[in-house]
Amino acid sequence: MHGEYKVPGGKLVVADVKQQDGSLSEVSISGDFFLEPDTALETINTALIGLPITASHQQLAGAIKEALGDSAVLFGFSAEAVATAVRRALGKASSWLDHSFTVIEPVTLPAAHHAALDEVIAESVAKGQRGPTLRFWDWDDSVVVIGSFQSVKNEVDMEAAKEADIQVVRRVTGGGAMFMEPGNCITYSLTVPTSLVDGMSIEKSYEFLDAWVLSALSEVGIKAHYKPLNDIASPTGKIGGAAQKRFANGVVVHHATLAYNIDANKMLQVLRTGREKLSDKGTTSANKRVDPMRSQTGLSRDAIIEAFIKVFCGAYDTHKGNYTAEELASAKQLVATKYVTEDWLYKVP
């Protein structure tokens, strides 16, 4: 069994393994990395032999670290990278190239329906009813979408939101509030098996799952970089942020919202946190903080989304698709029973 893992910013690690009676019987690690002393490579191989094929990423990396002690120096890779390559060889972890992705272009629905679709699509992927999916949101209402663990009273001025006819919806992922009016930002959800981020820390998985976005932003003229934990930024400021939910069914939903042309004044009327963060900066700085992509690219929102899809489809095995009637019906029901209820909205008052 053969597995490969390219360390982001580092070297390639290759694992060739055999198993017998549920344990690793032969292990050969190779790659273009650097390792001192030379004998440490055999130490790594030996440390893995005999471990169960069900060993977790942490167990594999731990065995390697214990065997190497403080005597070895690893350049361009790590014990964790070796563990990932071994897990891929065993079919426990996967890479982008192991999957075929469905890409769903923007479909206009109320924002609450898109929040519900994150759960519905995750269930479809978990059941094998569809493959990993990248989908772009489009909505026809004004809404603040708050993170799963945010306090309504701390984040949103509900009176101001009501006066401005802005709905407040709680999503299933963590992270911060999203101020969303029709056409003012770009939001997408990427739903994948957890095997794709096997062994990665939460922080690393954010950057890993959004790596293609940085390439897409470069294509439209924005030199973007990832700012841990979950911000996408350019030299002139923050562009957007990501959020994530790892479901017990073995699926990860990862989504990001990128500012296109946000009314900063209106945003600050309804977002309490925004007021506090920008209280010493004023409206001019608020507009700079939002940093819409329109001013940096000169492109329409549709053109930017089209460029994003082109980059993703050029990098991975993809096909265009759409929501099924069953998924849309499930989302509609979930909106009624969960996403527009006060029990869900005020689960954190």
C-alpha positions as CSV (number, residue, x, y, z in Angstrom):
1,M,0.0,0.0,0.0
2,H,1.3,3.4,-1.0
3,G,0.7,6.8,0.4
4,E,2.1,10.3,-0.2
5,Y,2.0,13.6,1.7
6,K,3.4,16.9,0.6
7,V,4.2,19.1,3.6
8,P,2.8,22.6,3.0
9,G,6.0,24.7,2.4
10,G,8.1,21.6,2.9
11,K,9.0,18.3,1.4
12,L,7.3,15.1,0.1
13,V,6.9,12.1,2.3
14,V,6.2,8.7,0.8
15,A,5.1,5.6,2.7
16,D,5.1,2.1,1.3
17,V,3.6,-0.4,3.8
18,K,2.4,-3.9,4.2
19,Q,0.1,-5.3,6.8
20,Q,-0.5,-8.7,8.2
21,D,-3.1,-9.8,10.8
22,G,-4.2,-6.2,11.3
23,S,-0.7,-4.8,12.0
24,L,2.0,-3.1,10.0
25,S,4.4,-5.8,9.0
26,E,6.7,-3.8,6.6
27,V,7.3,-0.1,6.4
28,S,9.4,1.9,4.0
29,I,9.5,5.7,4.4
30,S,11.1,7.8,1.7
31,G,11.0,11.3,0.2
32,D,13.0,14.4,-0.7
33,F,13.3,15.5,2.9
34,F,16.5,15.9,4.9
35,L,17.3,13.8,8.0
36,E,20.2,13.5,10.3
37,P,21.7,11.0,11.1
38,D,21.1,8.7,8.2
39,T,20.3,5.8,10.5
40,A,17.2,7.7,11.8
41,L,15.3,6.6,8.7
42,E,15.5,3.0,9.7
43,T,14.6,4.0,13.2
44,I,11.4,5.5,11.9
45,N,10.6,2.4,9.9
46,T,11.2,0.1,12.8
47,A,9.1,2.2,15.2
48,L,6.0,1.7,13.0
49,I,6.3,-2.0,12.5
50,G,3.9,-3.9,14.7
51,L,1.5,-1.0,15.2
52,P,-2.1,-1.8,14.4
53,I,-3.4,-0.6,11.1
54,T,-6.2,1.2,13.1
55,A,-3.6,3.3,14.9
56,S,-4.5,6.9,15.1
57,H,-2.4,9.7,13.6
58,Q,-1.4,10.6,17.2
59,Q,-0.3,7.1,18.0
60,L,1.8,6.8,14.8
61,A,3.5,10.2,15.3
62,G,4.1,9.4,19.0
63,A,5.8,6.1,18.2
64,I,8.1,7.9,15.8
65,K,9.0,10.7,18.2
66,E,9.6,8.2,21.1
67,A,11.9,6.1,18.9
68,L,13.9,9.1,17.6
69,G,14.3,10.8,20.9
70,D,16.4,14.0,20.8
71,S,19.1,12.6,18.6
72,A,17.5,13.1,15.2
73,V,17.0,16.3,13.2
74,L,14.2,16.5,10.6
75,F,14.3,19.1,7.8
76,G,11.2,19.7,5.7
77,F,9.1,17.1,7.3
78,S,8.0,15.8,10.7
79,A,6.8,12.8,12.6
80,E,3.2,14.0,11.9
81,A,3.9,14.2,8.2
82,V,5.1,10.5,8.2
83,A,2.0,9.6,10.1
84,T,-0.2,11.2,7.5
85,A,1.6,9.4,4.6
86,V,1.2,6.1,6.5
87,R,-2.5,6.8,7.1
88,R,-3.0,7.6,3.5
89,A,-1.3,4.3,2.5
90,L,-3.7,2.5,4.8
91,G,-6.8,4.3,3.3
92,K,-7.4,6.1,6.6
93,A,-6.5,9.5,5.3
94,S,-7.0,11.0,1.9
95,S,-5.7,13.8,-0.3
96,W,-7.4,16.2,-2.7
97,L,-6.5,13.9,-5.6
98,D,-8.5,11.0,-4.0
99,H,-11.8,12.8,-4.5
100,S,-14.1,14.0,-7.2
101,F,-15.8,17.2,-6.1
102,T,-19.3,18.5,-7.1
103,V,-19.3,22.3,-7.7
104,I,-22.6,24.0,-7.2
105,E,-22.8,27.5,-8.6
106,P,-24.7,30.3,-6.8
107,V,-28.4,29.5,-6.2
108,T,-30.5,32.3,-4.7
109,L,-32.2,31.2,-1.5
110,P,-32.9,32.9,1.9
111,A,-29.7,32.9,4.0
112,A,-31.3,30.7,6.6
113,H,-31.8,28.0,3.9
114,H,-28.1,28.1,3.1
115,A,-27.3,27.7,6.8
116,A,-29.5,24.7,6.9
117,L,-28.0,23.3,3.7
118,D,-24.6,23.1,5.5
119,E,-26.2,20.4,7.7
120,V,-28.1,18.7,4.9
121,I,-25.2,18.5,2.5
122,A,-23.0,17.1,5.3
123,E,-25.5,14.3,5.8
124,S,-25.7,13.6,2.1
125,V,-21.9,13.3,1.9
126,A,-21.7,11.1,5.0
127,K,-24.3,8.7,3.6
128,G,-22.5,8.6,0.2
129,Q,-25.5,10.2,-1.6
130,R,-23.1,12.8,-3.0
131,G,-19.4,13.3,-3.1
132,P,-17.4,16.2,-1.5
133,T,-19.0,19.4,-2.5
134,L,-18.1,23.0,-3.0
135,R,-21.1,25.3,-3.2
136,F,-21.5,29.1,-3.4
137,W,-24.2,30.9,-1.6
138,D,-26.6,33.5,-3.1
139,W,-29.3,35.1,-1.0
140,D,-32.1,37.6,-1.4
141,D,-32.5,38.9,2.1
142,S,-30.5,41.0,4.6
143,V,-29.2,39.0,7.5
144,V,-26.6,38.7,10.2
145,V,-25.4,35.1,10.5
146,I,-23.8,34.6,13.9
147,G,-21.5,31.7,14.9
148,S,-22.7,28.7,16.8
149,F,-21.3,29.8,20.1
150,Q,-21.8,33.6,20.0
151,S,-24.1,35.5,22.3
152,V,-27.0,37.3,20.6
153,K,-27.1,40.2,23.0
154,N,-23.3,40.6,22.9
155,E,-23.0,40.5,19.1
156,V,-26.2,42.1,17.7
157,D,-28.3,45.2,18.4
158,M,-31.6,43.4,17.9
159,E,-33.6,46.7,17.9
160,A,-31.4,48.2,15.2
161,A,-31.6,45.0,13.2
162,K,-35.4,45.0,13.4
163,E,-35.6,48.6,12.4
164,A,-33.4,47.9,9.4
165,D,-35.4,44.7,8.5
166,I,-32.3,42.5,9.1
167,Q,-32.9,39.0,10.2
168,V,-30.5,37.2,12.6
169,V,-29.7,33.6,12.0
170,R,-27.4,31.3,14.0
171,R,-25.3,28.9,12.0
172,V,-24.0,25.5,13.0
173,T,-20.3,26.4,12.6
174,G,-18.3,28.5,15.0
175,G,-16.6,31.8,14.3
176,G,-17.8,35.3,14.1
177,A,-20.8,37.2,12.8
178,M,-21.4,37.6,9.0
179,F,-23.2,40.8,7.8
180,M,-24.8,39.7,4.6
181,E,-26.9,41.8,2.2
182,P,-27.7,40.7,-1.3
183,G,-24.5,40.9,-3.4
184,N,-22.3,42.4,-0.6
185,C,-20.0,39.5,-0.1
186,I,-18.9,36.1,-1.4
187,T,-19.7,33.0,0.7
188,Y,-19.0,29.4,-0.1
189,S,-19.2,26.1,1.8
190,L,-16.8,23.2,1.3
191,T,-18.1,19.8,2.6
192,V,-15.5,17.0,2.7
193,P,-14.7,13.8,4.5
194,T,-12.6,14.3,7.7
195,S,-10.1,12.0,6.1
196,L,-8.9,15.0,4.0
197,V,-7.7,16.7,7.2
198,D,-6.7,13.6,9.1
199,G,-4.1,14.4,11.7
200,M,-4.2,18.1,11.1
201,S,-4.7,20.6,13.9
202,I,-7.7,22.8,13.6
203,E,-5.5,25.7,12.7
204,K,-3.6,23.8,10.0
205,S,-6.9,22.5,8.5
206,Y,-8.3,26.0,8.1
207,E,-5.3,27.1,6.0
208,F,-5.2,23.7,4.1
209,L,-8.9,23.8,3.1
210,D,-8.6,27.4,1.9
211,A,-5.3,27.1,0.0
212,W,-7.1,27.1,-3.3
213,V,-8.8,30.4,-2.4
214,L,-5.4,32.2,-2.1
215,S,-4.6,31.0,-5.6
216,A,-8.0,32.2,-6.8
217,L,-7.5,35.6,-5.2
218,S,-4.1,35.9,-6.9
219,E,-5.8,35.2,-10.2
220,V,-8.1,38.3,-9.7
221,G,-5.2,40.5,-8.6
222,I,-5.2,40.2,-4.8
223,K,-2.1,39.1,-3.0
224,A,-3.8,37.3,-0.1
225,H,-2.4,35.4,2.8
226,Y,-3.8,33.4,5.7
227,K,-3.7,34.9,9.1
228,P,-4.3,32.3,11.9
229,L,-6.6,31.1,13.0
230,N,-9.2,31.8,10.4
231,D,-8.7,35.2,8.6
232,I,-7.9,35.8,4.9
233,A,-6.1,39.0,4.5
234,S,-4.4,41.2,1.9
235,P,-1.7,43.9,2.3
236,T,-4.4,46.5,2.8
237,G,-6.4,44.6,5.4
238,K,-8.8,41.7,6.2
239,I,-10.8,40.3,3.3
240,G,-12.8,37.7,5.1
241,G,-12.9,34.8,7.6
242,A,-13.6,31.1,7.7
243,A,-15.6,28.9,10.0
244,Q,-15.7,25.1,10.4
245,K,-17.7,22.3,11.9
246,R,-16.6,18.7,12.3
247,F,-19.6,16.4,12.4
248,A,-19.6,13.1,14.2
249,N,-20.6,11.4,10.9
250,G,-17.1,11.9,9.5
251,V,-17.7,15.0,7.6
252,V,-16.2,18.5,7.8
253,V,-18.1,21.7,6.7
254,H,-15.7,24.5,6.1
255,H,-17.0,27.8,4.8
256,A,-15.7,31.4,4.3
257,T,-17.2,34.8,3.7
258,L,-15.2,37.4,1.8
259,A,-16.2,41.0,1.7
260,Y,-17.1,42.4,-1.7
261,N,-18.9,45.7,-1.2
262,I,-20.2,46.0,2.4
263,D,-21.9,49.1,3.8
264,A,-19.7,49.6,6.9
265,N,-22.0,52.1,8.4
266,K,-25.0,49.8,8.3
267,M,-22.9,46.9,9.5
268,L,-21.9,48.9,12.6
269,Q,-25.5,49.8,13.3
270,V,-26.4,46.2,14.0
271,L,-23.1,44.6,15.1
272,R,-22.1,45.4,18.7
273,T,-18.7,43.7,18.4
274,G,-17.9,45.7,15.3
275,R,-18.6,48.9,17.2
276,E,-16.3,47.9,20.1
277,K,-13.4,46.8,17.8
278,L,-13.6,50.0,15.8
279,S,-14.6,52.5,18.6
280,D,-11.3,54.3,18.4
281,K,-11.1,54.3,14.6
282,G,-14.3,55.8,13.3
283,T,-16.2,55.2,10.1
284,T,-13.2,55.8,7.7
285,S,-11.3,53.0,9.4
286,A,-14.3,50.8,9.4
287,N,-14.5,51.0,5.7
288,K,-10.8,50.2,5.4
289,R,-11.3,47.2,7.7
290,V,-14.0,45.7,5.5
291,D,-11.7,46.1,2.6
292,P,-14.1,45.0,-0.2
293,M,-12.8,43.1,-3.1
294,R,-14.5,45.3,-5.6
295,S,-12.1,48.2,-4.9
296,Q,-9.1,45.9,-5.2
297,T,-10.0,44.1,-8.4
298,G,-12.4,46.3,-10.3
299,L,-14.3,43.1,-11.1
300,S,-18.0,42.3,-10.6
301,R,-18.9,39.9,-7.9
302,D,-20.1,37.4,-10.5
303,A,-16.7,37.6,-12.3
304,I,-14.9,36.9,-9.1
305,I,-17.0,33.9,-8.3
306,E,-16.5,32.6,-11.8
307,A,-12.7,33.0,-11.4
308,F,-12.9,31.1,-8.1
309,I,-14.8,28.2,-9.7
310,K,-12.3,28.1,-12.6
311,V,-9.3,27.9,-10.3
312,F,-10.9,25.1,-8.1
313,C,-12.0,23.1,-11.2
314,G,-8.5,23.5,-12.7
315,A,-6.8,22.2,-9.6
316,Y,-9.0,19.2,-8.7
317,D,-11.2,16.6,-10.3
318,T,-14.6,18.3,-10.4
319,H,-18.0,18.2,-12.1
320,K,-20.9,20.7,-12.0
321,G,-23.9,19.8,-10.0
322,N,-27.0,21.1,-8.1
323,Y,-29.0,20.4,-5.0
324,T,-31.4,17.5,-5.1
325,A,-35.1,18.0,-4.5
326,E,-34.8,16.0,-1.3
327,E,-31.9,18.2,-0.1
328,L,-33.9,21.4,-0.7
329,A,-37.0,19.9,1.0
330,S,-34.9,18.8,4.0
331,A,-33.3,22.2,4.3
332,K,-36.7,23.9,4.2
333,Q,-38.0,21.7,7.0
334,L,-34.8,22.3,9.0
335,V,-35.3,26.1,8.7
336,A,-38.8,25.8,10.1
337,T,-37.9,23.4,12.9
338,K,-34.6,24.9,13.9
339,Y,-33.0,27.9,12.2
340,V,-35.9,30.4,12.6
341,T,-36.8,29.2,16.1
342,E,-36.0,31.3,19.2
343,D,-34.7,28.2,20.9
344,W,-31.9,27.9,18.4
345,L,-31.3,31.6,17.9
346,Y,-31.0,32.2,21.7
347,K,-29.2,29.0,22.6
348,V,-26.6,31.4,23.8
349,P,-28.6,34.4,24.9
